């Protein structure tokens, strides 16, 4: 598909999804023709293209000789509906996540403060309507689709970027960043991962997601955008709820492959409170990195006691090997990219790499993070045998780390 965008010819080619992994893998190829150095500099900044950049890149095709096509959005992209007084709204991506997810909670918190909010969703459904009913301007968009992201971002000076664990993470970040810079976004709050604090140009992990997010942070820093990186550790909603509720309910056991490693999990609600604080007053925080943890770093034996106190019955911790646990996730048809990320998180827990503490949640919000005991008590029904345990779909949002 070739379109004229602000006087530049652009072309976007998407590869077909890889078989069997359940995750769409796309590559965006951008072709610029007749683009002078001065015009390139205006588009990309002082470190933009040289005068030789007018050479077009050769088109590619798939193995069948046909150009792959972008997936169609389930709703018309760019259509904005709902909301009042939408002058310079705050943009929240991933706003239609499940109840308790960061993007959705940020949207709700901002609306409660009377802020104008543009909520980006992937699909027009009951979740989108629920946000609209609360006062948000809802826009359907795709982080990998340049056209729709222009509609999503135009008119917003402050935005939150967050995305599920995905093989498309880096492409989505760069795509969003390019459009954000084009529209003069003045504050870009980026949801990242705390493990990146242990990574560098010479140090990485086995997780492909960690590598993508480290590269994404580098790209955002190079872009010259006014960025704030938010790096939470492991989320309570993931390993401590999604992946343990069934075993706790059925056998009073927390079955996780964490060994004796310590960890300091925090809730998505606490992360959302931090993001909301940054969005409402971003300028003092531009260029900074914040690391978010729960109130304590302990091993799983300690947390089993916290479960016991919250639920009023004896809960024990059963360490399990990483590989059989990983195989079990694959048997449930979880995407291989997500499973490999979770398995790496388990390995790093066993190695003591999650023994982390920070007071950034308290410092930024004036309120300390939720403890494991209080979180389990709040979700006690989910940990009882009579509760219906929800099965997570293959495209579930995994916890950051």
C-alpha positions, 0 to 999 in steps of 0.5 A: 500500500503506497500513500502520500504522507505529508509529502513523503511517499511511504510504503509498508509491508507486513510479513505473515504471522509465524506458524504456531506461535500465536503472535503476529510477527510483522516487519514495517519497511519504510521507503522514502523517495525524493527526500532531501537532507533538509526535509529528512532533518525536519522529519527525524531531527538533527540526527536524521538522514543524509543527502544520500537518503533519497535512494529508495529501498527495494520492495520485498515480497513473500515466498509465494510472490505476493505482497503480504497485506496488513490485517484489517482492524475489527472496527474503522480506524481513526473514528473518535467517539465520546468524550467532552471538552477534548482539547489536548486530551491525555492519550492512553494506549491499551485502555480497553484491557481487562479490569485492573489492567494498567491502561484501563485503570489509568484511564479511569483514574484520570477521568475521576480527576476530571481530565480529558482522556483519549482512550485507544482501543483495538476493538470496538466492543463493550469494554470500549463502550464502558470507557465512553460511558465514563467520559473518555473519547474512544479511538480505535487504533493499531500500534503497528498501523501508521495511518491509525496512529496519526488519528490516535495521537494528533492533538495530544501533547501527553501520552502513555505507551504500554503494550502486552508482551509481544514479538511485535513490541519493538516495531510498535514502539518505533511506529508510535514514537515516529508519529508522536514526534511528528505531532510534537508530543511533549511527554511520552510515558513509556511502560518498560520493565525493571529487568532492563536495569540489569541489561546493557550493550554487553549484558542481556537475558534469554527472554526475547521480550527483554531484548525487544524492550531494551532496544525499544528504550534505546530507540526512544532515547535516541528519538529525542522525544521527552520520555519518562521510563517506568520500570515495574518489577513482577506484577501480582496479577500475573504469577501471584494470581493468574498462575497460582489461583488454581493450585491454591484453590484446589490444593492449598499450594503455591506452585511456582518455579522460583526456588528460594529466590526473593521477589518484590511483586507489586499490583497493577493498580499501584503502577497505574497510580504512578503513571497517572501521577506522571501524566498529570504533571509530566514535565519535572520527570522528563528524562527520568527512569523510575523503578517500581516494586512492592513493599517487601522483597522475600522468598516464596516461603514467606509469601506462603505465610502471607497467603495463609494469613489472608485466606485463613487456612494453611498455604504452602509453597511447592517449588517446581522445575522450570521446564515442566512448568514451561511445557505446561504453559505450552500445552495450554496453547500460550504463545511461545514468545510469552512462554519463553519470557515467563520461563526466563523470569522464573530462571532469574527468580531462581538466580536471585535477580528479582531481589529488588527494592525501591520507594518510587511508588511512595515518592511519586504517589504519596501512598505505599504499594499494596502488600501481598497479604492485602492483595490476596485478601482483596482477591480471596474469592479467586483462591477458593475451591468454589470460585470459577478460575478464569482461563487466560486466552493466548493473547493475555497481557503478561506481567512486566518484569 
